[in-house]
Structure formats: C-alpha cells, structure tokens
Amino acid sequence: MKKIFFLLVVSVALISCSKDVEDTDSGLQDFTVTLNVDANHRFSRFQVSTHAFLSDENGTILDSGELRLGETITLSFSGSSSMHYDLSYIRYDNIVDLGIKTYSLVTFNNIEQGTYNIGPTPLIENSHDEIFINMDNTGYPFEVTSGITGAGGGGPENGGYYNFRSNLSGSPRSDFYVSFKSPNDQFERYLWQRDISEGSVFNIDYNSLPTITNIINTQIPSNDYSYFSVDGLINDDENNIHHPIALGNFAGGNTSLSTSAPSNVFDDFLFSVHFRNDNTGYSKQLRTISIPEQINTPTLNFMVNNQSAQNFNMTTTGEATIYDVTYRAGNTDETLFYSHSIYGEVFPEVIFSKETLRQNIQQAYPDLVEFETLPLGDVILTYYSQTNSYIDILKYKIQGDYYEIPERNGFIDVISKQFD
C-alpha cells in the first residue's frame, strides 16, 4: 500500500541509486520520516482512510503511505540537501447517514526528518458512576454551576435535596472539584476533595460546604461574539487534571466575564478567551496565579496581498510562531466538501505555492476531480510565549498533540480572519 499513491519522482536514476560515496559527493542526502500510529488513536468516527505524503518544495510527491492504527510507515527520499520537504495528510470521511463525503488535506511546511508518534486519543467517559454526592438543605430548585460532566436530580424534601453523580478524571484515584448554587444563597458553594477513590460516597448538609465569595470580573474589548473558560490547576497533580470552574458563551457579545473562584484551592488558573468582531477573531490563553481583570487585543496582525494558493502572499506584524492558511469548498448539492490547510513558519512576509501539491495529491481521488481551485477560507496566526519555536509547535501538529502552557505566566495569542 505504501507505493499506491507514488505519483512522481525527480528521475528513475535517483530512485535506483543507493546511499554510497557517489551520493555524498553529489550533494544528495537521505530524508526519512517515520510515522508511528498508536493502536488507540482515532482519526474520525467516519474515517474511510488517511494517507501521508512526503513532497518537495515544488509540490512533487516523493513517497506516500497509508496511516493505519497500530502500524508504522516510513517515507523517505534521497535528494538535494538544499531542498526543504513537506509532509501532508489527507483524510477521507464518509458520513453515510447524511450522504456527505469530506476530504481534509493538511500540509506541514518545511518539516524536520525523524520519528513522529501519533498518540492515543483521550476518551471522555460519561458513565457518571464513580463518585456520589447526596446533599440535603439545598433549597429547591438547585444548580450545578461548574465541574466535570455529571448527572443528578432532586426535590423539595429534607429542605431541598440533590443527588449528584460523576466520574473521576483520574480514576481509580484523583482530585475532585464541583460547585453548586442554592436559590437561598447569594454565593456558590463548592466541594473539593484530594486523592479520593472511585466509588466514594459523600452525604452532606449543603450548608456545611464552603462559600465562594471571591468573584473576579474580567473586561475584554467590545465584540459581536465571545467565549471564555477558566480551569483550576494543582501543581503536584500527577493526573494533570484541569478542573472547570467557569465558562460562558455569548452569541451577542459580552465585554465582562465573571468567574467565581474558590480561595486557597488551586495553585494556577488556565484562562482562555475568544472574541470576534465581523470576520476577525482574537484568542488568548494564559496560565497565571490569578485570574486577570482585563484582557487586551493581541498585537498580532496580518494583511493578505494574494489569496491564491499558487502564489499566496501576506505581510505580518507583531511576533507570531506559526500560520494556518485554509482553503475550502463544497459541491453545489452540499454532499462533498474539500479543504486544504497549510501550516508554516511566520515571517514579516509569508510566501508559498501549494496548488501544485494539492493537485498532485487529489489525482488519486476521483471524487475531487471537479475541484480545480479552492477559495481561501481563513488565516490564523498563533504566538507561543514559552517556546516560539516553529519546529517544536509543528511537531505537536504533526503528531496531533495538544500544546499545553508548561509554566506560570506563559500565554498563547491568536488572530484569525475569515475570507469566505
């Protein structure tokens, strides 16, 4: 299967030559990428296939192979040491029930050779059968205001009762946080337990729970839409649990975000906010000892001078680490959708030509013959304060990993613009 999508090589002689003294003298070098796919990775619940392609800066396909769960593929080529190489994935999904097919092509620009591990996909458990909290004197009705996914119910008996059940994030043992709000109280109350075991049961008088009187209002710029979330972190937690303590989603926009944060519980907070005006969006995530009272618009910006994937050009201002430029389109009856995302390093002027690469890859997919061009969808610039290394961040992208701010006072800034 590895050679099924092998489309074009610079010359037959180059393929057949081995790594010997003549290669070294002629300036050729082996460029090898190894992709290990964990058996517990999940590409998509609708996935039919996912293929990887190694290509040169001209868009020529040099090697390819299919990514399969629990297997390893190696892509390699012997070429000029002055060339840079790209890695691309294309995933084909077929949502049979809706009659929709999607092709998602992603290109990682100017990669380093080496081994990349596409790891297991975390699964969210919704059994709600690992921790049980039975409360009296809650008032009625009653609200769970934050915490991991749970279920429960109650009534007016016993001064109002509520029986809550949920999972432990780090089963069989982990820390646990959840907050509640009684209609009889001005403030929320919370339950915080460290290193409890699966199957724990707590029978509680609601009035005995500590009150959250620490309320922080965070001001953000004027917007048409905003979203935010706040998680609490414990520095010595081996499970690295993100305890949700606040969130909000405001379709009409909101400039004041309110967080009820318990005192003397969490060491750090992970504060995330996104806000948008018209076609431009801004995001900021920071790890901090205290929840910020104000968030300003990131200083990143850019101007797209040429939208074509054949001759893309944009100028950037501010410091950024990586760009993500996405082209996308669908057929007229909305049964087939195709997108191409391109990741690359940010410079004051960004120039690339990826149309030949896209066309070479899609030759192997008859469904895509009608897509001669793709219009520009959106452009995103991201800055990572505690690494700002393109190669480091690119490795996260290639492996499908989530980058987490490693230390206090780190932050991530994002600007995005939509063009379609």
N, C-alpha and C positions, 0 to 999 in steps of 0.2 A: 504493500500500500504506500510505502514511502515515496516511490517514484511515480505514483499515479498522476500527480499534478506537476511533474517536472516538465516545464514548458520550454525553456530556452537557456543555453549556456553560451558563454562567450565563444568557445570553439571546442571542437571534438578533441583536439590535441591537448587542450588544457584539462579536460576531464580525465583523459587517459594517463597523463603524466603523474608520476609518484613523487613523494616528497624526498628529493635527493639533493646532491650538491648543485645540480643544474638549476633547481628551483631557487635555492638560496642565491646563486649568482645572478639569476634573472630578476630578483626582487619580489618573487612570489612568496606568499605565506599562507598557511592553513588557518582558516577562520571557522571555528566549530562552536555550535550552540547545542547544549544538551537540555532537554525539557523532561523533567520527571513529573508525572501526573499522579497525585495521591489517589488511592482507591476510593477515598471518601470525599473527593471533590465533586461538586455539582455544577456543571456548566449552565444548565437551564432545564426546567422540568419538561420543556417542549423540544429539547435539542434532538436533531437528527444526526448532525456531525459537526466537528470542529477540526479545521486543518490549520497548520502552521506553515509559513513560507519565509525562507531566507532570500533576500534580494539585495542588489547593489543600488548605488545612488541614482542609477539611470532607470530603475524600475524593472530590471531584468531578473526573472526568477532563477535562483541558483540551486535551490534544493527545497524540498517540502515533505510533509508527512502528516498523518492523522493523529490527533491527540485522543488517547483512549485512557479510561480510568485504570489506574494501577500499572500503567506502562510507561516506558521511556523511549523517546525518539531523539536522534542526533541529526542535526542539519549541519552540513559542512561544505566548504568550498576553498579551493586554493587559488588566490588571486593577488592583486597588487596590494602592497602594504599601505599605499596612499589612499585607497578607496575606503569609504565608510559603508556599513551594511545595516539594513533594516530587517526587523522581524515583524511579521503580520500574522494575525489570527483572523479567520473568517468562520463564524458560527451560523449554521443554518437551523432555524427553528420552524416547526410546522404545528400551528395551533389548529388541530383538525376540527374541533367543535365549532370554532368561529370561521373556519375556512380561510385562515390568514397564514401566510408564509413570511418570515423575516430573515434577512441576511445581514449580519452585523460584522463588518470588517474593521479591524483595528490595526494601525501601523505604529510601531515604536521606532523612532528615527535615531540612527547613529548609535546602535547598541554596542555593548562590550561582549566579546565572546566569553563563554564559560557555562556554568551549570545554573539552571533556574528550576526551582521547586514550586510547582503549582500545588498548593497545600490543600488540606481538608476544608470543607465548607462548614462553618458553625451552623448547627441546627437549633432552632428555637423550640423548646418544649412547652406545650400548652396543656399538660395533664392536670395541673393545679392540685397535685396530690402529695406534696412533700412538707408543707407547713400549714398549721391550722390555728387560727386566732378567733376565739369566741369572746365577744365583748357584750357587757351589759351597761345600762345607763348611758346609752349613746345619744338619746334623743331620737326623733323619728320624723322625717327620713334621715338618711345618713350617706356620707360621700367618702369614697376613697380618692384622695387628691394626688397621690404620687406613689411610685413604687413599681416593681416588676409586674408583669401580667398576672392577674388573679381573677377570682370569681367569688361571689358571695351573695348573701341575701339576709334580710332581717324583717323586723316588725316592731310594733309598739310595746310589746310585753317587756317586763323587767326594766322599766324606764327607757325602753328602746334597746333592742339587741341587734347585733350584726355578727354573722359568722363568715369569716374571710378565709380563703384557702389559696395557696400559691405554690410555686416551685422555688427551690433554692438554686441560685445561679451557679453555685459551685458544688452541687450535690456529689458525694453524700454529706459534706460539711461545708458551711460557708457563713459569711456575714449576711445579715438581712435587715433591710430598711423599708418602711412603708409609713405613709402619713394619712391622717383621716380628718374629717371636718364634721362636727355635730352642728345642727341648726341652733343649738343652745349656746354655742361658743362663738366668741369674736375671732379667735385664732385657731389654727390647726394644731393637732397633737400628733405625736409620732411614736413608733415602736422601733427601737434599734437594738439588735442582738448580734453579738460576735461569736463566730465559730459554733454555730448550732448545728445539730444533726438532722438529717432527713427524718420525717415523721414527728417532729416536735409539735406539741400542742400547748397553746397559751390561753388560759382562762383569765380574762382581765376585766376589771372595772374601768371603763373608759376614762373616768375622771382621774384615775391614778397615772395616766400617761403624761409625760412632759409636754408642755406647750411650746409652740414655735412663735416667739414674739419678734424674731429677727426677720424683718421684711425689707428687701432691697429692691428699689426701683431703678431700672437701667434705661437711660434715654438713648434712642437711636435716631438717625436722620429721618426726615419725612419720607414716606414711602406709600406705594399702592398696595403692597403685599409684604407681610413679614412673618417669620417663623423663628422660634428660639427654643432651646432646651438647655437644661443645667443638670449635670451629673455630679455626685459626690464621690471622691476617691480616698482610699486609705493606703498610705504609702507602703505598709508592710503586708498588704494583702496578696498572698500567693496566687489567688484566683484572678486578681486584677479586675474586680467587679466594678462596673460603672453603675452606681445607684441613682436612678432617676429621681430628681426632687422637684423639677419644674419644667413645664413646656407650654407652648402656646402657638396657635396657628391663626393668623388674622388675614382673611381674604380681602378685606377692605383697607388694610394697612393699620399700623399702630406704632406710635413713637415711644410708648412707655411700657416696659416689660417688668412684671412683678414676680419676684422669687421669694418664697418662704423657706428660709434655710435654717436648720437647727444649729445651735451653737455648740462648739466643743465635741462634734461628732466626726467631721470629715477633715482630712489634712489639706486636700486640694479640691478645687472645683474645675470641671471641664465645661466652659461656657461656649455655646455655639449659637450664632445668629445669622439669618439671611434676610435681606430686604431688597426690594426691587422697585424701580420706577420705569414705567414703559418697557422698553426692551433691554434695559441694563440692570443687572443684579450684582449685589455685593454680599460676600460672606466673610465672617470672621470666627475663628475658633481659637480659644486661648485656655491654657492651663495656669491657674492662678490660686493664690492662697485666699483671695477674697473675690466675691462677685463684683464686677465693675459697675460703676454708677453711670458710665457713659461710654458709648461706642461711636467712633467717628468713621466716616467713609474711608476705606483703604486708599492709599496714594497711587495704586496701580492704575494704568490706563493704556489704551492702545487705539490705533486707527488702522482699519483695513484699507489698503490702497488698491489691491487687486484681489477679488474674491475667487478667482479661478483656481482650481486645484492644479492646473497645468503650470500656472505662473503666480502662485499665491505670494502676496507681499503685504506686510503690516509693519508699522513702526510702533514701538512700545516706550512707555515712560514709567519710572519707578522701578523697584527691584522685584523681579519675578524669577521663578525657578523653571517652570515647565508650562508649555502651552498645550491645549487640546482644541483642535480645529475639527469640526464635524460637518460633513456633507450628508444630506439625506433626501430621499424622495420616495414616493409611492405610486403605484399604477392608478389608473382612473377609477377603477371599481373598488379600490382600497382593500385588495386581497393580497397584495405583495408590497413589502416595504424593504428598503435597502438603505444602509447607512455606512459611511466610512469616516472613522475618527483617526486623527493623526496626532501623535504626541511628539514633542520636540523641545529642545532647549531654547530658552528665551534669550534673545539679544536685542539691542536697540532697533535693529532691522531684521525681521524674520522673513526669509525667502525659501520656498520649497516648490518642487514639482513632483506631484504624486499621481497624476492622472494616468500616466503610462503604467505604473504599478497596478492601479486599480483595474484597468482594462485587461492587463495580462492575467490577473488572478481570476477575474469574473469570466474569462473564456471557458473555464472548467464548469460553469454553472449555467445551463441553458435557460433557466428562469430569468437570468439577468441580462439577456441579450437586448432587451428594449431600453435599458438604462445607458444611453450613450454619454450623458453627463449627469452630474448630481449638483443641485444648487447648494450654496452654503447655508448651513443651519445655524450654528452658533460657534463662538470662540470664547475660550476660557483661559485666563492666566492665573497661576497659583504661586504663592511665595511661602516657603517653609523656613521659619526663622532659625531653627536649631539644626538645620543641615544645609539648606540651599545648595545641595549637590544634585545636579540633574541625573547623574548616573545612579545615585542612591535611590532617588524617587522613582526613576524609570524601572529599577529592579522590583519595587513594590508593584508597579503597574503590570509588568510582565507576569509576575507571579500571582496576580490577583489578590495581593495583600492589602490590608488597611493600615495606613500610616497613622500611628498614634503619637501625639506630642510626648516626648520622653521625660521632660523635666519642667519644673515650675518656671513660669514667665515665658515659656515658648508660645508661639502663635502661628496661625496659618491665615493668610489673606487671599481672597479670591475676587476677581472681577469677571463677569460674563456678559456677553451681548448676543442677542438673538437676531438673526437676519432673515429668517423665513416666516 
